[in-house]
Amino acid sequence: MENISATWLYPIILVAGALQAWGPPMNGVLRKSLTNPWLASLVSFLPIIALLGVLWFCLPRPLPTAEGIGAMPLGFQALKDIVVILHKGVPPLRVAERG
């Protein structure tokens, strides 16, 4: 998708916009037909997860490793900090002493 031309980009944007506009009415009909909003949300969400799972299995290259993420430039320092916080917990805040 790096070298996509405008002739393909605009139709993709239009289709994505149409699908965004089509989603809420379809979810409303699904909610009325299933009578349970939680079940309707689950039924609406699962096909998307299945599609993303299929796309993930079909990727031509593997996902990055932790070492690969660690070797990324400083712009990804926040991502590395979030990963550390999720694995080790939030570090205590240091309060500067007033002199």
DOGUKE-342837 format. One record per residue: chain; x, y, z of N, C-alpha, C in turn. Coordinates in Angstrom, 2 decimals. Example, Ala and Ser with C-alpha at 12.3 -4.5 7.8 and 13.67 -1.06 7.14 Angstrom:
   chain        nx        ny        nz       cax       cay       caz        cx        cy        cz
       A     13.19     -5.69      7.80     12.30     -4.50      7.80     13.20     -3.30      7.80
       A     12.85     -2.25      7.08     13.67     -1.06      7.14     12.90      0.03      7.87
END
This chain:
   chain        nx        ny        nz       cax       cay       caz        cx        cy        cz
       A      0.81     -1.19      0.00      0.00      0.00      0.00      0.86      1.25      0.00
       A      2.16      1.11     -0.06      3.03      2.28     -0.05      2.97      3.03     -1.37
       A      2.79      2.35     -2.47      2.80      2.97     -3.79      1.41      3.00     -4.41
       A      0.38      3.17     -3.60     -0.98      3.16     -4.12     -1.27      4.50     -4.79
       A     -1.93      4.45     -5.94     -2.22      5.68     -6.67     -3.57      6.25     -6.22
       A     -3.81      7.49     -6.60     -5.05      8.15     -6.21     -6.26      7.49     -6.87
       A     -6.06      6.83     -8.00     -7.19      6.17     -8.64     -7.73      5.01     -7.79
       A     -6.90      4.41     -6.97     -7.35      3.37     -6.05     -7.68      3.94     -4.68
       A     -7.02      5.01     -4.29     -7.20      5.55     -2.95     -8.60      6.13     -2.74
       A     -9.09      6.90     -3.70    -10.41      7.51     -3.54    -11.55      6.49     -3.48
       A    -11.56      5.46     -4.32    -12.62      4.45     -4.16    -12.55      3.72     -2.82
       A    -11.34      3.48     -2.33    -11.20      2.82     -1.02    -11.78      3.71      0.07
       A    -11.51      5.02     -0.01    -12.05      5.96      0.98    -13.57      6.00      0.90
       A    -14.12      6.02     -0.31    -15.57      6.06     -0.47    -16.24      4.79      0.05
       A    -15.65      3.64     -0.22    -16.22      2.38      0.28    -16.13      2.33      1.81
       A    -15.01      2.76      2.36    -14.87      2.76      3.82    -15.89      3.71      4.46
       A    -16.11      4.87      3.86    -17.12      5.79      4.38    -18.52      5.23      4.29
       A    -18.82      4.55      3.19    -20.14      3.93      3.04    -20.34      2.83      4.08
       A    -19.30      2.06      4.34    -19.43      1.00      5.36    -19.59      1.61      6.75
       A    -18.92      2.72      7.02    -19.08      3.40      8.31    -20.52      3.90      8.47
       A    -21.09      4.45      7.40    -22.46      4.95      7.47    -23.48      3.81      7.54
       A    -23.14      2.66      7.02    -24.05      1.52      6.99    -24.05      0.76      8.31
       A    -22.99      0.91      9.09    -22.85      0.14     10.34    -23.91      0.40     11.39
       A    -24.16      1.64     11.80    -25.17      1.86     12.85    -26.57      1.37     12.52
       A    -27.10      1.60     11.31    -28.43      1.03     11.03    -28.45     -0.50     11.09
       A    -27.39     -1.11     10.61    -27.33     -2.58     10.66    -27.24     -3.07     12.11
       A    -26.47     -2.37     12.94    -26.39     -2.76     14.35    -27.73     -2.56     15.05
       A    -28.48     -1.52     14.67    -29.80     -1.31     15.25    -30.77     -2.43     14.91
       A    -30.75     -2.86     13.65    -31.60     -3.97     13.23    -31.18     -5.25     13.94
       A    -29.89     -5.46     14.07    -29.39     -6.65     14.75    -29.81     -6.65     16.22
       A    -29.76     -5.48     16.85    -30.15     -5.39     18.26    -31.64     -5.69     18.43
       A    -32.47     -5.18     17.52    -33.91     -5.45     17.61    -34.21     -6.92     17.37
       A    -33.49     -7.54     16.45    -33.79     -8.93     16.13    -33.29     -9.90     17.21
       A    -32.22     -9.53     17.90    -31.69    -10.43     18.94    -32.21    -10.08     20.33
       A    -32.79     -8.91     20.51    -33.37     -8.41     21.76    -32.38     -8.24     22.91
       A    -31.17     -8.65     22.74    -30.16     -8.49     23.78    -29.03     -7.63     23.20
       A    -28.82     -6.43     23.74    -27.79     -5.55     23.17    -26.38     -6.12     23.30
       A    -26.11     -6.88     24.35    -24.77     -7.46     24.51    -24.52     -8.55     23.47
       A    -25.52     -9.35     23.22    -25.38    -10.39     22.21    -25.26     -9.77     20.81
       A    -26.02     -8.71     20.57    -25.93     -8.02     19.28    -24.54     -7.43     19.08
       A    -23.96     -6.86     20.12    -22.61     -6.32     20.03    -21.60     -7.42     19.74
       A    -21.76     -8.56     20.40    -20.85     -9.68     20.19    -20.98    -10.22     18.76
       A    -22.21    -10.36     18.27    -22.42    -10.86     16.92    -21.87     -9.88     15.89
       A    -21.95     -8.59     16.18    -21.42     -7.58     15.27    -19.90     -7.54     15.29
       A    -19.31     -7.86     16.44    -17.87     -7.73     16.63    -17.09     -8.96     16.15
       A    -17.64    -10.14     16.31    -16.92    -11.37     16.00    -16.52    -11.53     14.53
       A    -17.35    -11.18     13.56    -16.89    -11.31     12.16    -15.69    -10.41     11.85
       A    -15.64     -9.25     12.46    -14.49     -8.36     12.25    -13.23     -8.99     12.82
       A    -13.33     -9.56     14.01    -12.18    -10.23     14.62    -11.76    -11.43     13.78
       A    -12.73    -12.16     13.24    -12.40    -13.30     12.39    -11.67    -12.83     11.13
       A    -12.14    -11.75     10.52    -11.49    -11.22      9.33    -10.06    -10.77      9.65
       A     -9.87    -10.07     10.75     -8.53     -9.63     11.13     -7.62    -10.82     11.44
       A     -8.19    -11.87     12.03     -7.41    -13.07     12.28     -6.95    -13.74     11.00
       A     -7.84    -13.82     10.03     -7.48    -14.40      8.73     -6.40    -13.56      8.06
       A     -6.57    -12.23      8.09     -5.55    -11.36      7.51     -4.21    -11.51      8.22
       A     -4.24    -11.68      9.54     -3.01    -11.85     10.31     -2.28    -13.13      9.91
       A     -3.05    -14.21      9.67     -2.43    -15.46      9.24     -1.89    -15.38      7.81
       A     -2.46    -14.49      7.02     -2.03    -14.37      5.62     -0.94    -13.32      5.41
       A     -0.46    -12.70      6.46      0.58    -11.67      6.30      1.83    -12.27      5.66
       A      2.42    -11.57      4.71      3.62    -12.11      4.07      4.88    -11.97      4.93
       A      4.84    -11.20      5.98      6.02    -11.05      6.85      5.58    -11.19      8.31
       A      6.45    -11.63      9.17      6.08    -11.86     10.57      5.93    -10.54     11.33
       A      5.25    -10.63     12.45      5.12     -9.47     13.33      6.46     -9.18     14.00
       A      6.71     -7.94     14.42      8.00     -7.62     15.04      8.17     -8.31     16.39
       A      9.40     -8.64     16.71      9.71     -9.25     18.00      9.94     -8.16     19.03
       A     10.06     -8.55     20.30     10.34     -7.58     21.36     11.71     -6.95     21.15
       A     12.66     -7.72     20.66     14.00     -7.18     20.40     13.94     -6.16     19.26
       A     13.12     -6.45     18.24     12.97     -5.52     17.13     12.33     -4.21     17.56
       A     11.33     -4.30     18.45     10.72     -3.08     18.97     11.71     -2.32     19.83
       A     12.52     -3.04     20.61     13.51     -2.39     21.45     14.59     -1.68     20.66
       A     14.84     -2.11     19.43     15.87     -1.50     18.60     15.34     -0.33     17.77
       A     14.07      0.01     17.92     13.49      1.10     17.14     14.00      2.45     17.64
       A     13.91      3.49     16.81     14.40      4.81     17.21     13.61      5.41     18.38
       A     14.06      6.56     18.84     13.48      7.17     20.04     12.01      7.50     19.91
       A     11.49      7.63     18.72     10.07      7.91     18.56      9.20      6.81     19.16
       A      9.75      5.64     19.34      9.00      4.52     19.90      9.34      4.28     21.37
       A      9.99      5.25     22.01     10.33      5.11     23.42      9.06      4.99     24.26
       A      8.02      5.75     23.91      6.78      5.69     24.68      6.16      4.30     24.59
       A      6.22      3.67     23.42      5.70      2.31     23.27      6.48      1.34     24.14
       A      7.81      1.48     24.16      8.61      0.61     25.00      8.29      0.84     26.48
       A      8.06      2.11     26.88      7.70      2.40     28.27      6.36      1.78     28.64
       A      5.40      1.82     27.73      4.10      1.21     27.99      4.24     -0.30     28.16
       A      5.06     -0.93     27.34      5.27     -2.37     27.46      5.89     -2.70     28.81
       A      6.86     -1.90     29.24      7.51     -2.12     30.55      6.50     -1.94     31.67
       A      5.65     -0.90     31.58      4.65     -0.66     32.62      3.66     -1.81     32.68
       A      3.25     -2.32     31.53      2.29     -3.42     31.53      2.88     -4.70     32.12
       A      4.17     -4.90     31.94      4.79     -6.12     32.46      5.24     -5.98     33.91
       A      5.72     -4.82     34.30      6.30     -4.67     35.64      5.44     -3.84     36.59
       A      4.47     -3.14     36.09      3.65     -2.26     36.92      4.15     -0.83     36.83
       A      3.34      0.07     37.33      3.66      1.50     37.25      4.74      1.84     38.27
       A      5.85      2.49     37.85      6.88      2.88     38.81      6.38      4.04     39.67
       A      6.88      4.17     40.90      6.45      5.27     41.76      6.93      6.61     41.20
       A      6.11      7.63     41.39      6.47      8.96     40.91      7.50      9.58     41.85
       A      8.43     10.30     41.28      9.42     11.02     42.08      8.96     12.45     42.24
       A      8.85     12.90     43.48      8.43     14.26     43.75      9.67     15.09     44.05
       A      9.83     16.17     43.31     11.00     17.03     43.52     10.83     17.77     44.84
       A     11.93     17.80     45.60     11.89     18.50     46.89     12.10     19.99     46.66
       A     11.36     20.79     47.42     11.51     22.24     47.31     12.60     22.69     48.24
       A     13.44     23.58     47.71     14.60     24.00     48.49     14.51     25.31     49.15
END
